[in-house]
């Protein structure tokens, strides 16, 4: 089980079951939402994910593939918590920095490396893709 929260602690969640994938995304949207060089997406089954405290706020944005993604965040502190496609999905993309226990990033798949910041070094021994990876 993994647990996580927003920065102020008002919204908390838990996820039962391990991740199906772990991504480091270097796209411009993740750079903007994380205010950093990349975003971390911890992909978990939707069936094992639940909010255990507080009420997140949602907004939606268009994706590069033409769909729309709902973005959950804390209304109090603004921390982005997770993403999920509009209309439902079998998975939830938890924002890695919100987890209570730090992630082991050694097996992460790096995506959208075509837009990574020039000063970011990606290890040679990891999977990496210049755009999205399915």
Order of alpha helices (4+ residues) and beta strands (2+ residues): beta-beta-beta-alpha-beta-beta-beta-beta-beta-beta-beta
